[in-house]
Amino acid sequence: MNRHTTHINYRLTLVLLSILTLFGCSSDKQDKSDATLPWLVTTSEESDTTAHYSLNEIVENGELIALTIDGPSTYYMQRDLRLGVQYLLCERFAKEIGVSVRVELCADTMEMVKKLKNNEGDLIAMPLKRHTEGGDSLLFCGPEDQGAQWAVMPYNKELAQAIDQWYQPNYLAEALQQEKYALSAESVQRHVYAPVLNQAKGELSTYDHLFVRYAPIANVDWRLLAAIAYQESCFDPQARSWAGACGLMQLMPATAATYGLEEAKIFEPELNVETAAKLINQLTMLFRDVPDTYERMNFVLASYNGGPNHVRDAMALTEKYGGDPYHWEEVSEYILHLSEPKYYRDPVVKTGYMRGTETHDYVSSVRERYEQYAGIAPGHGTFGVNERGSYSGVSTEPKRKSGKNKYQI
C-alpha cells in the first residue's frame, strides 16, 4: 500500500468515526451533528495540509514520485526500457539518495502543477518555467534549461537543496549520451558470428537444434527463430545489452520472469530460446485478430522489438487516418509517426512516444534474413504458419537447390 492510499484510508476512517458519533448518540441529534460536522471538516483540511513528505520520509519510503509528461526528452518506454533525458536525470538523482523512481504521467504542465500541490508527487521532473500558471507558488531547483527547472513544493526545501547540491551542468550531456548509447547496436556486448555457420550443409548456427526443438511452441519455422537470434545477439549466448537484455534472444529479465525463467539462468541457451518461443506464441495470440498469418507475424516481430502496446497504437492511428490496421506496410508508417507529437499525443494513442525507426527496420531485417535462410522469394514466406494459423510442420532439413537462394523449405 503506497503512502497516498494510506492517507485516503485515514480520511475514510475519520468519516466512519464521525458517522458513528452522529448515530450512536440518543439525545439532541441536531446539536451533536452541529458539533461533529465542523470537527470533521477541520480535521479533513488538516490532514490535507499535513500529507507532506519530506526528504527523510521519501528516503524512508524508498520511493520518489516524479511527475512528468510523455515525450522524447522527458519520459518514454522503448522495449521494457525507460528512457527520456529528464527521466534519466531523475533516476540518477534517485540513486544518489537511495530510492527508486515511480513516474506519474500527466497530460500537460497544468496537471503536473495541480498534482504536485495535491501531494500526488514529490517533484515535477521536466523543465518548468516560473511564469507557468501556478508556478509562482512553487520552489524551483535542479537542472536548468533556458530559464526552466524542476519544481517542488515550498515546504520541501530539503529536497530542493539536495537536488541542487547533486546536480552538475555536465549531467545533461551525460544523460543524452546515455540515451543515445542505450538505443545503439553498440549497447549490446556480443561476439559477432557469421550469418550462416555452414552454408554448404545448411547449418545456420550451433544452436539450430534448439530452434528446431522450440519452433512448434512459437508456431513458426525454426529458421525464423534463428533469424531473430542473429538479429538480437549474432548467436552469442552471453550477449548483454546496456538495458539489461540477455542471451541469444535478448530477453529482458522482467519479461523472462513472467514465463518462469529466473535471472540466474537467463543466459542458458536452451532456456533462453524456450522462453522466447513462449513469448512469441503469446504475442501471436495477442494479434490473432490480424486475419492473414504472414501479416500477423510482422506484427509479432514488431511487438517483440517495440512492445505490443506501441504496435496497437500504430494500428489505431492507421485506422483513424483511413488505412488498413491489419496491413503491416500501412501500420509501419505510423510506427514511424509515433515519434511526432501530432501522433503520439493523439487521443487514440495510449502508450505515447516511441522511437519507431528501430522497430520499423527490425521487422524488415528479420524478415529478409528469414527469407535468406529459408531460400524463398521476398514477401512469399509464411514463417512456417499455415492458412489456419497453426504450425505447418515444415522440414527441419533444408533441401539443396541451385541458384542464388540455395535452400528452400
Secondary structure, DSSP 8 states (H G I E B T S, - for coil): --HHHHHHHHHHHHHHHHHHHHHS--S-HHHHHHHHHHHHHHHHHHHHHT----HHHHHHHTEEEEEEE-BTTTBEEETTEEE-HHHHHHHHHHHHHT-EEEEEEESSHHHHHHHHHTTS-SEEEEEEETTSTTGGGSEEEEEEETTEEEEE-TT-HHHHHHHHHH--THHHHHHHHHHHHHTSGGGEE-----S-SBTTTTB--TTHHHHHHHHHHHTS-HHHHHHHHHHHHTT-TT-EETT--BTTTTB-HHHHHHTT--GGGTT-HHHHHHHHHHHHHHHHHHTTTS-SHHHHHHHHHHHHHH-HHHHHHHHHHHHHTT--TT-HHHHHHHHHHTTSHHHHTSTT-SS----HHHHHHHHHHHHHHHHHHHT--TT---TTB-TTSSB----SS-EE-SSSS-EE-
